Amino acid sequence: MRVQQLTAFGLDHLQLIDLPAPRPGPGEVLVKMEAASLNYRDHLLVNGQLYRGVHLPIVPVSDGAGTVLDVGTGVTRFKPGDRVTTFYKSRWIAGAMRPEWEGADIGGPQEGVMRELTCYDAYSLARAPSNLSSLQAATLPIAALTAWTALEQARVTTGQTVLLLGTGGVSLFALQFAKLRGARAILLSSSDAKLARAKTLGADVVVNYAEHPEWGSIVREATGGIGVDAVIETVGASTFAQSLEAVGMHGFIGVVGFMGGIEATLSLTKIILKRVKVQGISVASLEEHERMVSAIESTHLAPVLDHVFGFEQLAEAFAYLVQGKHFGKIGIDFSR
């Protein structure tokens, strides 16, 4: 079977190799992988910048989808023919995250999805939505669940307003989920073309942050001076001050990304006087993932895919990710 393996850090060290097909052991599921999607953490892994230690060589990429071929003894969750996705935090079944569950992350430190056949523990997999193809379903484990969790933590509901930074996978999933909840959505981008596309997905207000670098006040004006109920902060240190300016009294800032830096200067007086809740978010439990899957099925939500690469084009897909020109998710089709 074909496998993409990282032998040393850097795109130049991605190698296409051939390995024997695995067999499922007790509690394991053998999956024919059919698709994957890229996240920023995958880029960090490949470049040796991941916030967790990993052992090389490693199979990269966290999110994938496919079809069950066989199951090991004791497996009752799945049967051959079931369509599944990976589940990134493979030990977090339900409830609050616990320290002893950290580190069991698919795509680093654990092996990732860029292999045509793979065995996973039955609880490292989730049912794929029946209304989505494998390529679409592969976008869900990190980006969609992060967006879903942020809105759940913020308790976003009808009539409230959510601020979204950029047009990456998390932001566009958050836009779609916010509209399903009956909320207003304000979205930022430096591209007028992307802003126009966001409006077709339901964005109520769009702001070009390149033209309005002090966009926090612009966002407040768009809410009648009140501020937004929730900010899905996907950028990090470079935008946090403006997010704090944009959020309203008793508002929520869900911190889910750090592409804009990890060391932020905070105005504690604004946090205190506004009574702002700042919540760090790193996906959620399998139980929460399954709730999201049911919501996607019942509403026929379709993920936004920007560009699809073939299995042997992984390096090109990463190069495209780094350019930051994508609108939505970048997919990998294993049949190509």
N, C-alpha and C positions, 0 to 999 in steps of 0.2 A: 504494500500500500504506500501511496505517496504521503510524505510528512515534510512540513516546513520546520526546520530546526535552527535555533540560534546557538551558534557555537562560541561566539565571543560578542561583546557588545558593539553595536553599530550595524547599519543596514547592509554593509558589505559582507557581514558574517551570517546572513540568512542563507541556509543551504537546503536544497531540495534533495531528500534522501528517500531510500526505500527500506521499509521495515516489515517484518512478518506481521500478519494479522493477529490481533490479540483475541483471547477467549475470556468470557466473563467468569470471575470467581464468585464465591458466596456474597450475596448482597449487591452484586454489580450488574450493570446493564451495558450490553454491547450496542453501540449506536453507529449507524452509517451517517457520518457528518455530511451535510449538503450545503451549508452556507455558514458564513460568519459575518460579523460587523466589527468595525474598529472603534476604539475609545482612546481618549488621551492617555490613559494609563498604559495602553499597549505600546504607545510611542515611548513613554518613559522606560518601560521594561527593555525595549530593544536598544535604547541608548544608554542603559546602565544607570538611569536616574530614578528608578522606582524606589518608593519609600519603604520597601521591604527587601530584605536580602533574598537572592535567588541563587540556585546552583545551576551552572552551565554544564552541558548543553541543556536547553529547555525548548519545548514547543510553545510558541507565543500565541497570544490573542485569547481574550477571556470569553467572548460571547459567540455562541454558535447554535445551530439547530440542525435536526436531522430526524431519522426514523430508527426506531428500535428494531434490531435484528434478532437479538436473543437476550435472555436474562439468566442470571445465576440463581443458585438455590436460595430460597428465602425471600425472593423479590415478589412483592404483591402489588406494588405501585404501578408497574408497567408490564406490557406484554408485547410480543413481536407485532410490528405494524403501527404501534403508537408513534405519533409525532411529538417530539420533545424539543426543548431548548435546554442549554446549560443553565445552572443557577450559580452565580458568581461566588456568593458567601456560603460555601457548601456545608457548613455545620450549623448555620443559623436557621433553625427550623421554625421557631415561634418565640414570641415574647421579646424581652430586651436582649441586646447583644451582651455576651459575656467574654471576659478576657481570654479564656481558654479556647474560644472558637476563632480567635484572630489568626490570620496566616493561612487558613485553608482556602485560599483564593485561587480559582481557576485562572490560568494565564499568568501565574507568578504569585507566590512561590510554586503552586501546583501546576502540572502540565496543562497547556492550553488546548485549543480546539483545531489547530491547523494540521489535522491528520484525517485521512479518509475514513478510518475506523478507529474507534476509541472505546474504552471501558471506563465508566464512571460509577461511583456509588449511587444507588438509586435516589438518594436524597441530595445529590448534586445535579439533579435534573428536575425540570418542571414540564407540565403539559403545555404544548404549543396551542395558541388559540386556533379554533377550527376555521376561522375566517381568513387566516393569514397563510401565505406561502412560507416555506422554510426561510427564504431570503428575508422576508418581512419579519418573521418571528425572531430571527437572529439579532434584530436590533433591540430586543426588549430587556435582556437581563440586567444591564447596567443603566443605560440612558433612560429607558422608559420607567424602570422601577425607581430610579432616583427622582425623576420628575413627579411621579405618582406620590412618593413618600413625602416630598417637600410640600405638596398641596395638602396631603393628609395632616402633616404636622402643623401646618398653618391653619387648618380647619377652614379652608376656602369654601365659600358657599355663594349662592345666588346673590347678585347685587354688589359683591365685593370687587376689588380691583387688584390685579396681579401685575408686577413688573418683571419682564424677562429680558435678559442681557444676551444679545446675539442670536444667531440662527443655527446653532449646532444642535445635535440630537436631543440633549436634555431640554434646551429652551423650546424647541418645537413640540416635543412631547408635552411639556408643561403648558404650552399654548393650547394644544388640543384638549388636554384634560381640563384646563381651566374653563374652556368654552362648554364642555360637557356638564360642568358644574353650574353653569349660568353666570359665570364671572366675566367682568371686563378684563381685557388684556392690553397692556402697553408694552411694546417691544422696541428694543434698540438695535441698530446696526449701523455700520459705516457705509453700507451699500444701498443706494436708492432702489436698485433692482431687487435686492433681497427684501427690502421693506415692502415693496409692492407685492411680492410673492407672499409675504407674511399676512398681508391684508386679505388675500384670497383664502387663507386658512382661518381667518376670523379675528385677527388682531384689530382692536378697535382704534388704537392710537399708535402711530409709529414715529420714532425720533431718530434722526441721523446724528449719532454721537460725535462724528468727526466734525460736523458743522456746529454742534452744540456741546462742547466739552464739559460745560457745567450743566449737564442734563438733569441733575437732581431737581433744580428749580423748575425746569420745563415740565418734568413729570408732575410736580406738585400743582402747577398751573392747570394741567390736564385733568386733575381731580378736584378742581375748584379750591385749591389751596389746602386741602385736607391731607393729601398724601396717600400712597397706596397701602392696601392692607397687608400685602406680602410681596417680598422681593425674592426671586430665585437667583441667588448670587453665584453665577457660574464662572466668573472671572477671577475674583480674589482681591488681593491687596490693592491693585491699581484702581479699582472701582468702588471699594467699600465705602469710602467717604461720601461719594455721590449716592450710593444706595441708602446710606443712613440719612442723607438729606431728603431723599424721595419718599421714604417710608413715613406712614402716619402714626398718630398716637396709638399705643397698644399694638403696633404693627409687628410683623414677623420678617426676619431676614434668614432665609435658609442658605447656609454656606455649603456649596456642593463642589466648587472648583477652585483651582489655584493657578491657572495658566498666567494670570497677571501678577504673580508673586505670592509668597506665603507669609510675609511679615507686614502686617497692616497697622497703621496708626489710627487709633480709635478715639472718637470724642465721647468720653464717658458721660459728660453732662447731657449730650443729646440722647444717649442710650437711656440714661436715668429719667430725664424729664419727659421723654416720649414713651417711657415704659416699654421699650423695644425688647422683644425676645429674639436673641441670636442663637440659631440652632445649627450645629454641624450635622451634616447628613451624608451617610455613606450607604447607599441602597437600603435594603430592609430584609426582613425574614422571608422564608419560603411561604409561610402563611399569607403574608401581605402580597407577595408576588402572585399567588393563586387568586387572590381577590382582584388584582389588577387584570389578570387574564380573563376573568369572568366579565369584568367591565368592558374590556376591549371587544369581546365576543358579542355582548348584548347591544353595544352601540355601533358595531361594525367599523370601529376606528382603524384607519390604515396608516402605518408609519410613513414618514417622508424619507425616501431614498434619493440621495443626490447622484451617486455614481456607483457602478458595480464593476468590480475587477474579477479576473479569473484566479483560480487557485495558485497558479505559478506566477501571478503578478503581485504578490504580496509586497515586495519592495516598492513597486510603483504606487500601490495603494497607500503605503505609509508616506511616501513623498507627497502625494496629493493631500493627505491629512495635514501635514505640516504647513502646506501653503495657506490653509485656512480659508479657502474659497468655497468650501462645500456648504450646501444648504440642506441640513438634515444629516442623515447617516450615510456612511460609506460602507458598501457591502462587498462580500467576497462570495462568488458563485462557484462552488466546487465542481460543477459540471462543465465549466468553461476551461 
